[in-house]
């Protein structure tokens, strides 16, 4: 298994507890609340949010299951923080952890570890909250719209505070009031879209992101979130267009190139996908090291084993402590 944390959120997901590769059926039933039969494949775990004040509501936590870069399932954790997917990990399986539509970490799962796999995560809520507070001398996203009136700025602060406290309905109401008074506030539209998206209201989310981009076509946050939403809806042609605009706006965004590459793959444009994925690696060689694994899988499936060997070698240079290093080294030896 290979757990990845993005630089901006490195302090948030402070602990990843690896459950045993096999687990008692009773544990699975306790986690899911379902009468899981013996032998039923399941990937599950618990996300614990540490450091919440008594006055704060637990934030919305989502876990996404990806297969070869494509979203297979996305669920919200229950009241006890549990999530589950009724399937076994296969080659190319990744789970992503999100708070308020912000990815805070992901793990590449390795096949062959049994039919029941548990992954528990502890989130440092104070670190997450502090990361989103205004830092001295730094312009926050709320200051991106210069035309906002002072009263509206105070309302935006209230809406952001409500979001951080997990008071989603209150935050949505406040953002609607803001855009009702000033429809040009693309920051408020984007934040509203994120709340809708986190709540599974994709139609409303897409409309909000689209409205934000009508006001400011190069607003990076709206572009990236709209692209992710389009991928989740399997609208890969649209996602390609959106992430291409993201790259035009921020040519040094490794995430934009990564998502663009994955979108190209889904519309069978492999040569363009490889170029985009390699650019993601170039821009963030360590943070995007796992993309080498993605490329290696693509090359292997295409019968280009020499290229796959090269990708595995590059990955191991960056991640020498990779848990399944032996498997990669065996592949390298057999195919060199």
C-alpha positions in Angstrom: 0.0 0.0 0.0 1.2 3.5 -0.7 -0.4 6.4 1.1 -0.1 9.9 -0.4 -0.7 13.3 1.1 -0.7 16.5 -0.8 1.7 19.2 0.3 -1.0 21.7 1.3 -2.6 19.1 3.5 0.4 17.2 4.8 -0.4 18.1 8.5 -4.1 17.2 8.3 -4.1 13.5 8.0 -1.7 12.8 10.8 -2.2 9.1 11.3 -3.1 6.2 9.0 -3.8 3.0 11.0 -3.5 -0.1 8.8 -6.0 -2.7 9.8 -5.1 -6.4 9.2 -5.5 -7.7 5.7 -8.2 -10.0 7.0 -10.7 -9.1 9.6 -13.4 -10.9 11.6 -16.9 -10.8 10.0 -18.3 -9.3 13.2 -16.0 -6.3 12.8 -17.3 -5.7 9.3 -20.9 -6.0 10.4 -20.3 -3.6 13.2 -18.7 -1.1 10.8 -21.3 -1.3 8.0 -24.4 -2.1 10.0 -25.2 -4.8 7.4 -25.5 -8.6 7.7 -22.4 -9.1 5.6 -22.1 -12.8 4.8 -18.9 -14.7 5.4 -16.6 -14.3 2.4 -18.2 -11.1 1.1 -15.4 -8.9 -0.3 -15.3 -5.5 1.5 -13.0 -2.5 1.8 -13.9 -0.6 4.9 -12.6 1.6 7.7 -13.2 4.4 10.1 -12.3 8.1 9.7 -11.8 9.7 13.1 -11.8 13.5 13.3 -9.7 14.6 16.2 -9.6 18.0 17.9 -13.2 19.2 17.3 -14.4 21.8 19.8 -17.6 21.0 21.7 -19.4 23.8 19.8 -18.4 22.5 16.4 -20.3 20.1 14.3 -18.5 17.2 12.8 -17.5 18.1 9.2 -18.7 16.1 6.2 -16.2 13.4 5.3 -16.3 11.6 2.0 -14.4 8.5 0.8 -14.0 7.9 -2.9 -13.1 4.6 -4.5 -11.2 5.0 -7.8 -10.3 2.3 -10.3 -7.6 3.2 -12.9 -8.3 6.9 -12.3 -12.1 6.5 -12.7 -14.5 7.1 -9.8 -16.3 3.9 -9.0 -18.1 4.9 -5.8 -18.2 7.9 -3.4 -19.9 7.7 0.0 -20.2 9.9 3.1 -19.0 8.3 6.3 -21.8 7.5 8.8 -22.2 9.1 12.3 -19.5 6.8 13.7 -17.1 7.7 10.9 -17.3 4.3 9.0 -17.2 3.8 5.3 -17.3 0.6 3.2 -17.2 -0.6 -0.4 -18.4 -4.2 -1.2 -15.5 -5.2 -3.4 -12.0 -6.5 -3.2 -9.0 -4.4 -4.3 -7.8 -5.1 -7.8 -4.9 -3.6 -9.8 -5.4 0.2 -10.0 -7.6 0.6 -6.9 -7.2 3.8 -5.0 -9.2 5.3 -2.1 -9.4 9.1 -1.6 -10.3 10.9 1.6 -12.0 14.3 1.4 -13.3 17.0 3.6 -15.5 19.7 2.1 -14.5 18.5 -1.4 -10.8 19.0 -0.5 -8.7 15.9 -0.9 -6.6 15.3 2.1 -5.0 12.0 1.2 -5.2 8.9 -0.8 -4.0 5.3 -0.7 -3.1 2.9 -3.5 -4.4 -0.5 -2.5 -2.6 -3.7 -3.5 -4.4 -6.8 -4.7 -4.0 -10.1 -3.1 -4.3 -9.0 0.5 -7.5 -10.9 1.2 -11.2 -10.4 0.6 -11.6 -8.1 3.6 -9.4 -5.0 3.9 -9.6 -2.4 6.6 -8.1 1.1 6.5 -8.6 3.5 9.4 -7.7 7.2 9.3 -7.4 9.9 11.9 -7.8 13.6 10.8 -6.3 16.5 12.8 -9.2 18.9 12.6 -7.3 21.8 14.1 -4.6 21.4 11.4 -7.3 21.4 8.7 -9.0 24.4 10.1 -5.7 26.4 10.6 -4.8 25.6 7.0 -7.9 27.4 5.9 -7.6 30.3 8.2 -6.1 33.6 6.8 -2.4 33.8 7.3 -0.7 37.2 7.9 0.3 38.7 4.6 -1.5 36.1 2.5 -4.6 36.8 0.4 -7.2 34.2 1.0 -9.7 33.0 -1.6 -12.4 35.2 -0.1 -10.4 38.3 -1.1 -10.1 37.2 -4.7 -13.3 39.1 -5.6 -12.4 42.8 -5.2 -15.9 44.1 -5.9 -17.4 42.7 -2.7 -19.1 45.2 -0.4 -18.0 45.4 3.3 -21.3 44.0 4.5 -21.1 41.1 2.0 -17.6 40.4 3.2 -18.9 39.9 6.7 -21.6 37.6 5.4 -19.0 35.6 3.6 -17.0 35.2 6.8 -20.1 33.9 8.5 -20.7 31.4 5.6 -17.1 30.1 5.7 -17.3 29.8 9.5 -20.5 27.8 9.2 -18.9 25.6 6.6 -15.9 24.9 8.8 -18.3 24.0 11.7 -20.1 21.5 9.5 -23.3 23.6 9.4 -24.0 23.0 5.8 -27.6 24.1 5.5 -26.8 27.4 7.3 -23.8 27.9 5.0 -25.8 27.3 1.8 -28.4 29.7 3.0 -25.8 32.4 3.6 -24.1 31.9 0.3 -27.5 32.1 -1.5 -28.1 35.4 0.2 -24.7 36.7 -0.9 -25.1 35.8 -4.6 -28.7 37.0 -4.5 -27.5 40.4 -3.6 -24.4 40.3 -5.9 -24.6 37.7 -8.7 -21.1 38.6 -9.8 -19.5 37.2 -6.6 -17.8 34.2 -8.3 -16.1 33.2 -5.0 -19.4 32.8 -3.3 -20.8 30.8 -6.3 -17.8 28.5 -6.1 -18.1 27.9 -2.4 -21.8 27.2 -2.9 -21.0 24.7 -5.6 -18.6 22.9 -3.3 -21.2 22.5 -0.6 -23.7 21.2 -3.2 -21.1 18.8 -4.6 -20.1 17.5 -1.1 -23.8 16.9 -0.5 -24.2 14.9 -3.7 -26.3 17.6 -5.4 -24.3 17.5 -8.7 -26.8 19.4 -10.8 -26.8 22.4 -8.4 -23.0 22.2 -8.0 -22.4 22.3 -11.8 -24.8 25.2 -12.2 -22.9 27.1 -9.4 -19.5 26.4 -10.8 -20.7 27.4 -14.3 -22.1 30.7 -13.0 -18.8 31.4 -11.2 -16.8 30.9 -14.4 -19.2 33.1 -16.3 -18.1 35.9 -14.0 -14.4 34.9 -14.0 -13.5 32.3 -16.6 -10.0 31.8 -15.2 -11.0 31.2 -11.6 -8.8 28.2 -10.8 -10.8 26.8 -7.9 -14.0 26.7 -9.9 -12.3 25.2 -12.9 -10.7 22.4 -10.9 -13.8 21.5 -9.0 -16.0 21.6 -12.1 -13.5 19.3 -13.8 -13.6 16.8 -10.9 -17.4 16.9 -11.0 -17.5 16.2 -14.7 -15.2 13.3 -14.2 -17.4 11.9 -11.5 -20.3 12.1 -13.9 -18.2 10.4 -16.7 -18.4 13.5 -18.8 -14.8 13.1 -19.8 -14.9 15.2 -23.0 -16.1 18.1 -20.9 -13.5 17.4 -18.3 -10.7 17.6 -20.9 -11.9 21.0 -21.9 -12.2 22.2 -18.3 -8.7 20.9 -17.2 -7.2 22.3 -20.4 -8.5 25.7 -19.3 -7.1 25.1 -15.9 -3.7 24.5 -17.4 -4.0 27.7 -19.4 -4.8 29.5 -16.2 -2.1 27.8 -14.0 0.5 26.1 -16.2 2.4 24.9 -13.2 -0.5 23.0 -11.7 0.5 19.3 -11.3 -3.0 18.4 -10.3 -4.5 19.9 -13.5 -2.1 17.9 -15.7 -2.8 14.8 -13.6 -6.6 15.1 -14.0 -6.3 16.0 -17.6 -4.2 12.9 -18.3 -6.8 10.7 -16.5 -9.6 12.3 -18.5 -7.7 11.7 -21.8 -7.4 8.0 -20.9 -11.1 7.7 -20.5 -11.7 8.9 -24.1 -9.1 6.6 -25.5 -6.5 9.3 -26.2 -3.6 7.5 -24.7 -0.7 9.5 -26.3 -2.1 12.8 -25.0 -2.7 11.2 -21.6 0.9 10.0 -21.3 2.1 13.5 -22.1 -0.1 15.1 -19.5 0.7 12.6 -16.8 4.5 13.0 -17.4 4.1 16.7 -17.1 2.4 16.2 -13.7 5.4 14.2 -12.6 7.8 16.8 -13.9 6.0 19.6 -12.0 5.7 17.6 -8.7 8.1 14.7 -8.9 7.6 13.5 -5.3 4.0 14.4 -4.8 3.0 12.8 -8.1 5.3 9.7 -7.8 2.3 7.4 -7.8 1.6 8.5 -11.4 4.6 6.3 -12.3 2.6 3.3 -11.1 -0.3 4.5 -13.3 2.0 4.8 -16.4 3.6 1.4 -15.6 0.2 -0.3 -15.6 -0.7 1.4 -18.9 2.5 0.3 -20.5 2.2 -3.3 -19.1 -1.3 -3.6 -20.5 -0.1 -2.4 -23.9 2.7 -5.0 -23.8 5.4 -2.3 -23.5 7.1 -4.0 -20.6 10.4 -2.1 -21.0 8.6 1.2 -20.5 6.8 -0.3 -17.5 10.1 -1.4 -16.0 11.4 2.2 -16.4 8.4 3.7 -14.6 8.7 1.2 -11.7 12.4 2.0 -11.4 11.7 5.8 -11.3 9.0 5.2 -8.7 11.2 3.2 -6.4 13.9 5.9 -6.6 11.4 8.3 -5.2 9.7 5.9 -2.8 12.3 3.4 -1.7 10.3 2.4 1.3 7.2 1.4 -0.7 5.5 -1.5 1.1 5.2 -3.7 -2.0 8.7 -2.9 -3.2 9.5 -6.7 -3.6 6.7 -7.1 -6.1 7.9 -4.2 -8.2 11.5 -5.5 -8.1 10.4 -8.9 -9.1 8.6 -7.4 -12.1 11.7 -5.4 -13.0 13.9 -8.5 -12.8 11.6 -10.6 -14.9 11.0 -8.0 -17.6 14.4 -6.3 -18.0 
